Amino acid sequence: MPDKTAALNIWDLFDIPTIEEGGVEAYLKTILLRCAGWFESNAASVFVAEADGIIRCQASIGTSISRTATITEGKGIAGSALHHGVAMIVDDPKDNPLLANHIQERRGDIGSAMVIPLISSGRKLGVLNLARNVSDKPFNEQDLAKANTLASNISLAVANWQMIGEIKSAHDQITTVFNLLNVAVLAIENHEIKQRNPEADRLLGRFPYETILMNLPASFAQGVNEAIVKAETGESFKGQKQSENVTWTISSSPLPNGGILLMVEDISSTVSATQELSRVRRLAEIGQMTAAIAHEIRNPLTGIRSAAQMIAHAPEQTDELAKMIDDEAIKLSDLCDQFLEFAKPAEPVFSTGDLNVIAERLAAVHAHEFEEAEVQLTVEGAQHTLVNMDKNQVEQVMRNLLINALQATSKGGTVNIRIFENGFEVSDTGVGMSEEILSQLFMPFFTTKAKGTGLGLSNCRKIIEAHGGKIEVTSIPTRGSRFWVQFADHLRVAA
């Protein structure tokens, strides 16, 4: 039996090795040893609820209990004590009124036992079991009173262990994620790198702060400095920089301690893959266009050939037939111009633009057309939505979608432009489209309009994909359509 003269000092519960120093079992065994000393016990065990909710044996002294042993609240002696939330003395289970439904035979090797439920802030953490030999005096009411008095302190010590374990587990998880990130992360304070991950070493080199900035390409260093200045003034930053064939996204945000967090990602492979995908798709589209172009060319050529043959047989109609040949040739020239414009890759010239400003400007420019058609136009959503983009190209896309929506909406209907974070949508209450039309909507030269070229939406998709984004459409016949445009995440700029 432990020393019966052991002094009762509550603070001893907390003056124990950390989990890192001695491990979980050593931590809890220290609690058990001190509790056993205070209560003159020969054996002790502690059961604690784990993350899965199961209450398992975490440590024991003076007795052999499997680490897989469990208790269930409301069942058995320990479970009943936890359920009722009070410490109890158990000399003979049959004599304890709280154990009336949990009668068990008395163990021959235990003279007296005391079960202390561990409850902190209403949270049932587990149970502490203390036992004395048959030859020792049994626990008495004084021991029980002391146990009830100390129960909250013991519970707090166990809760402290759990909290440390949870914090350590969360820290380990965060560290693992931090080290596996394909994004370079630097925690900087007073122009000194306090923490970095392996990707930062790979991408930027394991150098001091000033050396890293000196070794960066000029455009990249400019972006990093801009991000750092923003974060130092308490603002977040997100941008993109390119140097030759390398493209980076740069982000920064202020830290609570006054430092800043700088994140850099090499997205060159993503940009290259997006461009390649766009190129392959364009080739496929050009292949699909062949039949449509042949059809479009055949009609003017037929007219030109007929006019040429008629000139040979009716010279007196030369002026009229020459005019016909000229008109058809102009149609062919326009068709070639459209095809060349479509085949030309979209190469955005990036600068920071506000989607809301573009939407408001287009609404003002086309207000008269909507008034004449008696269609209501509204603009709503986030204010000052900043995006790195080619403002002229994006305005072209938004205008195309806006005019298409107007043309599809009859008198009394509505068209809405909604700006959201990193994108926008144009919706209408027009005629809508069938599934068959939707499946062909972005194909070059496909149109449902009598005078349409069928290249407008194809060009819209080409422009948005060049921005690393996507354009999608949903539509219900007779109820309207919604075109949804979202740019690549790295193009968003914090307002």
matplotlib code that plots the C-alpha trace (Angstrom):
import matplotlib.pyplot as plt

x = [0.0, 1.3, 2.6, -0.4, 1.3, 1.3, 0.2, -2.9, -1.8, -4.2, -1.6, 0.4, -2.2, -1.0, 2.7, 3.4, 5.3, 3.8, 2.6, 5.7, 8.0, 6.5, 3.7, 0.0, 0.3, 3.0, 0.9, -2.1, -0.2, 1.2, -2.3, -3.1, -0.1, -0.9, -4.6, -3.7, -1.3, -4.0, -6.6, -4.3, -5.2, -3.3, -4.7, -6.1, -7.3, -8.6, -11.1, -11.4, -13.8, -11.9, -12.7, -15.0, -17.1, -16.0, -14.7, -11.5, -8.9, -6.0, -3.8, -3.7, -1.4, -1.5, -3.8, -3.8, -6.5, -6.4, -6.1, -9.1, -11.3, -14.3, -17.2, -20.6, -22.5, -25.3, -24.0, -21.9, -20.5, -18.3, -20.9, -23.6, -21.4, -20.7, -24.4, -25.4, -22.4, -21.4, -18.5, -19.5, -18.0, -18.5, -17.7, -20.4, -22.3, -25.5, -25.6, -25.4, -28.9, -27.5, -26.4, -29.7, -30.0, -26.3, -25.8, -22.4, -20.6, -17.9, -14.4, -12.3, -9.1, -10.8, -11.8, -13.2, -13.5, -14.3, -15.5, -15.1, -16.8, -14.8, -17.0, -15.9, -18.2, -21.0, -18.9, -18.6, -14.9, -14.6, -14.1, -11.3, -11.3, -9.5, -9.3, -7.9, -7.0, -9.2, -6.8, -7.0, -9.6, -12.5, -13.1, -15.3, -17.5, -14.6, -12.8, -16.0, -16.3, -12.7, -13.3, -16.3, -14.3, -11.4, -13.5, -13.7, -10.0, -9.1, -11.6, -9.9, -6.5, -7.9, -9.6, -6.2, -4.7, -7.5, -7.1, -3.3, -3.8, -6.4, -4.2, -1.2, -3.3, -4.6, -1.1, 0.3, -2.4, -1.9, 1.9, 1.4, -0.8, 1.6, 4.5, 2.6, 1.2, 2.2, 2.2, 5.2, 4.3, 6.4, 5.5, 7.4, 7.9, 10.1, 11.6, 12.6, 11.3, 9.9, 8.5, 8.6, 7.4, 9.4, 7.7, 9.0, 12.6, 12.1, 10.5, 12.4, 15.5, 16.4, 17.7, 17.1, 14.3, 16.4, 18.3, 15.1, 13.8, 17.1, 17.1, 13.5, 12.8, 11.9, 8.2, 7.9, 9.7, 7.4, 4.4, 5.9, 6.7, 3.2, 1.7, 4.0, 3.2, -0.6, -0.3, 1.8, -1.0, -3.6, -5.0, -5.1, -3.7, -4.0, -2.5, -0.8, 2.6, 4.3, 8.0, 8.8, 7.1, 6.6, 3.4, 2.9, 0.0, 1.0, -1.2, -0.6, -2.5, -1.7, -1.2, -2.5, 1.0, 1.8, 3.6, 2.4, 1.7, 3.1, 2.0, 3.4, 2.4, 3.9, 0.8, 2.8, 1.8, -1.9, -1.8, 0.0, -2.5, -5.4, -3.9, -3.3, -6.8, -8.1, -5.9, -7.1, -10.7, -10.2, -8.8, -11.8, -14.2, -12.4, -12.9, -16.6, -16.7, -15.5, -18.9, -20.6, -18.1, -18.3, -22.1, -21.7, -19.2, -21.1, -24.1, -22.1, -20.0, -23.1, -24.4, -21.0, -20.8, -24.4, -23.8, -20.6, -22.4, -25.2, -22.7, -21.5, -25.1, -26.5, -23.8, -26.4, -26.9, -23.2, -23.6, -26.4, -24.6, -21.3, -23.1, -24.3, -20.8, -19.5, -22.1, -21.5, -17.7, -18.2, -20.2, -17.3, -14.8, -16.9, -17.2, -13.4, -12.9, -15.2, -13.5, -10.0, -11.2, -12.6, -9.5, -7.2, -6.4, -7.6, -4.6, -5.8, -3.9, -4.4, -5.1, -7.3, -10.9, -14.3, -17.0, -19.6, -18.4, -18.5, -22.1, -23.3, -21.7, -23.3, -26.7, -26.4, -25.3, -28.1, -30.8, -32.6, -32.8, -34.4, -36.8, -37.9, -38.4, -40.2, -37.9, -36.7, -32.9, -31.4, -27.9, -27.3, -24.7, -21.3, -19.9, -16.3, -15.6, -12.0, -10.6, -7.3, -8.7, -8.7, -11.4, -12.3, -12.7, -14.7, -17.0, -17.4, -18.5, -21.0, -22.4, -22.9, -24.8, -26.8, -27.9, -28.7, -30.9, -32.7, -33.4, -34.7, -37.1, -40.4, -42.3, -42.8, -39.9, -36.8, -33.0, -30.7, -26.9, -25.7, -22.2, -20.7, -17.2, -14.9, -17.7, -21.1, -24.3, -26.8, -30.3, -33.6, -37.3, -37.3, -38.2, -35.5, -33.8, -34.3, -31.7, -30.9, -30.1, -28.1, -25.9, -24.9, -25.0, -21.2, -20.4, -19.1, -21.6, -24.5, -27.3, -31.1, -31.2, -32.2, -29.3, -26.8, -23.3, -23.2, -19.8, -20.8, -21.0, -18.1, -16.0, -17.4, -16.2, -12.8, -12.3, -13.3, -11.2, -8.2, -8.9, -8.6, -12.4, -15.5, -18.9, -22.0, -25.7, -28.9, -32.3, -35.9, -38.1, -40.6, -39.1, -35.8, -32.0, -29.0, -25.4, -22.9, -19.3, -16.5, -12.9, -9.9, -9.5, -6.1, -7.5, -9.6, -8.3, -9.2, -11.1]
y = [0.0, 3.5, 5.7, 6.6, 9.8, 11.2, 14.9, 15.9, 18.6, 19.2, 21.0, 17.8, 16.6, 19.2, 19.2, 16.2, 15.3, 16.4, 13.8, 14.5, 13.8, 10.6, 9.5, 9.2, 6.2, 7.8, 10.9, 9.1, 6.8, 9.8, 10.8, 7.3, 7.1, 10.4, 9.5, 6.0, 7.7, 10.1, 7.4, 4.7, 2.3, -0.8, -0.7, 2.0, 2.3, 5.1, 4.8, 7.7, 8.4, 8.5, 10.3, 7.5, 7.9, 4.5, 4.6, 2.5, 1.7, 4.2, 3.2, 1.0, 0.3, -2.6, -4.6, -6.1, -4.6, -4.9, -1.7, -3.0, -3.2, -0.8, 0.5, 1.6, 4.4, 3.0, -0.6, -2.3, -0.6, 2.0, 2.7, 3.2, 5.6, 7.6, 7.7, 9.0, 11.4, 10.7, 8.9, 5.7, 3.2, -0.4, -3.0, -5.4, -4.5, -6.2, -3.7, -0.5, 0.8, 2.5, -0.9, -2.6, -3.4, -4.2, -6.9, -8.6, -11.0, -9.5, -10.1, -12.0, -10.0, -6.7, -5.7, -2.2, -0.1, 3.5, 4.6, 8.3, 9.6, 12.1, 15.0, 18.4, 21.2, 18.7, 16.4, 12.8, 12.0, 8.6, 6.9, 6.6, 3.3, 2.8, -0.4, -1.8, -5.3, -7.5, -7.1, -3.3, -1.1, -0.3, 3.1, 5.3, 8.3, 10.6, 9.1, 9.5, 13.1, 13.7, 12.0, 14.1, 17.2, 16.2, 14.8, 18.0, 18.6, 15.1, 15.5, 18.8, 17.0, 14.3, 16.9, 18.6, 15.4, 15.0, 18.6, 18.2, 15.0, 16.7, 19.7, 17.5, 15.4, 18.6, 20.0, 16.8, 16.8, 20.4, 19.8, 16.9, 18.9, 21.8, 19.7, 17.9, 21.1, 21.8, 25.5, 27.3, 28.7, 31.2, 32.7, 36.0, 38.4, 41.5, 40.5, 37.1, 33.7, 32.1, 29.0, 27.4, 24.1, 21.8, 23.2, 26.6, 25.2, 23.5, 26.5, 29.4, 27.8, 27.5, 31.0, 34.0, 36.3, 39.0, 36.4, 34.9, 38.3, 39.0, 35.7, 36.0, 37.1, 40.8, 40.3, 37.7, 39.8, 42.7, 40.5, 39.1, 42.6, 43.8, 40.9, 41.5, 45.3, 44.5, 42.0, 44.3, 46.9, 44.4, 43.4, 40.1, 39.8, 37.3, 37.7, 36.1, 36.8, 35.3, 35.2, 33.6, 30.1, 30.1, 31.3, 31.8, 32.7, 34.8, 35.2, 36.8, 37.6, 39.2, 37.0, 37.8, 38.2, 41.0, 38.8, 37.8, 34.5, 34.4, 31.6, 31.0, 28.3, 27.4, 26.8, 26.6, 23.0, 23.8, 26.8, 24.7, 21.8, 24.2, 25.8, 22.4, 21.2, 24.4, 23.8, 20.2, 21.2, 24.0, 21.5, 19.2, 22.2, 23.2, 19.6, 19.9, 23.2, 21.7, 20.5, 23.7, 25.9, 23.8, 24.4, 28.1, 28.5, 26.4, 28.8, 31.9, 29.9, 28.5, 32.1, 33.2, 30.3, 30.9, 34.6, 33.9, 31.4, 33.9, 36.6, 34.3, 33.9, 37.3, 40.0, 42.8, 41.8, 42.1, 45.0, 43.3, 40.0, 41.6, 43.2, 39.7, 38.2, 41.1, 40.6, 36.8, 37.4, 39.8, 37.1, 34.7, 37.3, 38.0, 34.2, 33.9, 36.8, 35.2, 31.9, 33.4, 35.4, 32.3, 30.2, 32.9, 31.9, 34.3, 35.8, 37.8, 40.9, 40.7, 43.7, 44.1, 44.8, 45.1, 42.8, 45.0, 48.1, 46.2, 45.0, 48.5, 50.0, 47.4, 47.9, 51.6, 51.2, 48.8, 50.3, 51.8, 48.4, 46.8, 49.7, 49.3, 45.6, 46.2, 43.8, 44.6, 44.5, 44.2, 44.0, 42.6, 40.8, 41.5, 45.0, 45.6, 42.1, 42.4, 39.9, 39.7, 39.6, 41.0, 43.6, 44.0, 40.3, 39.8, 42.7, 41.0, 37.8, 39.6, 41.7, 38.6, 36.8, 39.9, 40.5, 36.8, 36.9, 40.0, 38.3, 35.2, 37.2, 38.5, 41.6, 41.8, 39.4, 40.0, 39.7, 39.7, 40.0, 38.7, 39.3, 36.8, 36.1, 35.5, 35.3, 36.3, 34.9, 36.1, 34.7, 35.4, 34.4, 33.8, 30.9, 28.5, 25.7, 22.0, 19.4, 18.9, 22.6, 22.7, 19.8, 21.8, 25.3, 26.0, 24.3, 26.7, 27.8, 26.3, 28.9, 29.0, 32.6, 33.4, 35.8, 34.4, 33.2, 30.6, 31.8, 34.1, 31.5, 29.6, 32.7, 33.3, 29.9, 30.4, 33.6, 32.2, 29.1, 31.4, 32.9, 29.5, 29.5, 27.8, 28.7, 26.6, 26.9, 25.5, 26.0, 25.0, 25.4, 28.2, 29.2, 30.7, 30.1, 30.8, 31.2, 30.9, 32.1, 31.5, 32.5, 30.5, 30.9, 32.4, 35.4, 36.6, 39.8, 40.6, 43.9]
z = [0.0, -0.8, 2.0, 4.2, 5.2, 1.7, 1.9, 0.0, -2.5, -5.3, -7.4, -7.5, -10.1, -12.5, -11.7, -13.8, -17.0, -20.3, -22.8, -25.0, -22.0, -20.7, -23.0, -22.3, -20.0, -17.8, -17.6, -16.3, -14.1, -12.3, -11.5, -10.4, -8.1, -6.4, -6.0, -4.6, -2.1, -1.0, -0.6, 0.7, -2.2, -3.4, -6.9, -9.2, -12.8, -14.9, -17.8, -20.2, -23.1, -26.4, -29.6, -30.7, -27.5, -26.0, -22.4, -22.4, -19.7, -20.2, -17.3, -14.2, -11.2, -8.8, -11.0, -14.5, -16.7, -20.5, -22.4, -24.5, -21.4, -21.6, -19.4, -20.6, -18.8, -16.8, -16.8, -14.2, -11.1, -12.8, -15.4, -12.8, -10.8, -14.0, -14.8, -11.4, -11.3, -7.7, -6.0, -4.3, -1.9, -2.9, -0.2, -1.4, -4.6, -3.3, -0.4, -2.6, -3.5, -6.7, -7.9, -7.4, -11.1, -11.5, -8.8, -9.1, -6.9, -4.7, -5.9, -3.4, -3.9, -3.2, 0.3, -0.5, -3.6, -4.4, -7.8, -8.7, -11.8, -13.8, -14.9, -16.1, -17.2, -17.6, -19.8, -18.6, -19.1, -17.5, -14.1, -11.6, -9.6, -6.3, -4.3, -1.0, -0.1, 2.1, 5.0, 4.9, 6.4, 4.1, 2.6, 4.9, 4.6, 5.2, 2.2, 0.2, 1.2, 0.2, -3.1, -3.9, -3.0, -5.2, -8.0, -10.0, -9.6, -10.7, -13.6, -14.6, -14.6, -16.9, -19.1, -19.2, -20.5, -23.1, -24.2, -24.5, -26.6, -28.8, -29.3, -30.1, -32.5, -34.2, -34.3, -35.8, -38.5, -39.3, -39.5, -41.8, -44.1, -43.9, -44.9, -47.7, -49.3, -52.8, -51.8, -50.4, -47.0, -45.1, -41.7, -41.6, -38.7, -38.8, -42.2, -40.7, -41.7, -38.5, -40.2, -43.6, -45.2, -47.5, -50.6, -49.7, -49.5, -52.9, -54.7, -53.1, -51.6, -47.9, -47.6, -45.4, -46.2, -48.0, -50.0, -51.3, -52.5, -54.2, -56.1, -57.5, -61.1, -61.2, -61.9, -59.2, -56.6, -57.4, -56.7, -53.5, -52.2, -53.0, -51.1, -48.1, -48.0, -48.2, -45.3, -43.2, -43.4, -42.3, -45.7, -47.5, -51.0, -53.9, -57.3, -60.2, -61.8, -64.8, -65.9, -69.2, -69.0, -65.2, -63.6, -59.8, -57.6, -54.6, -51.5, -48.2, -45.0, -41.6, -38.6, -35.1, -33.7, -36.1, -38.6, -42.0, -43.8, -47.4, -49.8, -53.2, -55.7, -59.0, -61.3, -64.5, -65.1, -64.5, -66.8, -69.4, -69.1, -69.3, -72.5, -74.0, -73.2, -74.7, -77.8, -78.2, -77.8, -80.4, -82.8, -82.3, -82.8, -86.0, -87.2, -86.4, -88.2, -91.5, -92.6, -91.5, -93.3, -96.5, -96.4, -95.7, -98.6, -101.0, -101.2, -102.2, -104.6, -106.3, -106.8, -108.1, -110.6, -111.8, -112.3, -114.2, -116.5, -117.1, -118.1, -120.9, -122.2, -121.4, -121.7, -121.5, -117.8, -116.9, -114.5, -112.5, -112.5, -111.5, -108.5, -107.5, -107.8, -105.7, -103.0, -102.8, -102.6, -99.7, -97.9, -98.4, -97.2, -94.0, -93.4, -93.7, -91.3, -88.8, -89.1, -88.7, -85.6, -84.1, -84.8, -83.3, -79.7, -77.0, -75.3, -72.3, -71.2, -67.4, -65.1, -62.1, -63.0, -61.2, -62.4, -60.9, -62.8, -66.1, -65.4, -64.4, -67.5, -69.8, -68.1, -68.8, -72.4, -73.3, -71.1, -74.2, -75.9, -72.9, -72.5, -76.2, -75.7, -72.4, -70.6, -67.1, -66.5, -63.0, -61.6, -58.2, -56.0, -54.5, -54.8, -55.9, -57.1, -58.2, -60.7, -62.6, -66.2, -69.6, -69.1, -72.8, -73.3, -70.2, -71.2, -74.6, -72.9, -70.5, -73.4, -75.6, -72.8, -72.0, -75.6, -76.0, -72.9, -74.2, -77.5, -75.8, -73.5, -74.5, -73.4, -69.6, -68.8, -66.8, -67.3, -64.3, -64.0, -60.7, -59.5, -57.1, -55.7, -58.6, -61.3, -62.6, -64.1, -66.6, -66.2, -68.0, -68.0, -71.7, -73.9, -72.5, -74.5, -74.9, -74.0, -77.6, -78.1, -74.9, -76.0, -79.1, -77.7, -77.7, -81.0, -83.6, -86.3, -84.3, -83.9, -83.5, -84.8, -88.4, -88.8, -86.2, -87.0, -84.3, -83.1, -80.2, -77.4, -78.8, -78.5, -75.0, -73.9, -75.6, -73.6, -70.3, -70.7, -71.5, -68.1, -66.5, -65.8, -66.9, -68.4, -67.8, -68.7, -67.3, -69.0, -68.8, -71.9, -71.5, -68.2, -69.0, -69.0, -66.7, -67.9, -65.1, -65.5, -62.9, -63.2, -61.8, -58.0, -58.4, -60.4, -57.5, -55.9, -52.3, -52.2]

ax = plt.figure().add_subplot(projection="3d")
ax.plot(x, y, z, "-o")
ax.set_aspect("equal")
plt.show()
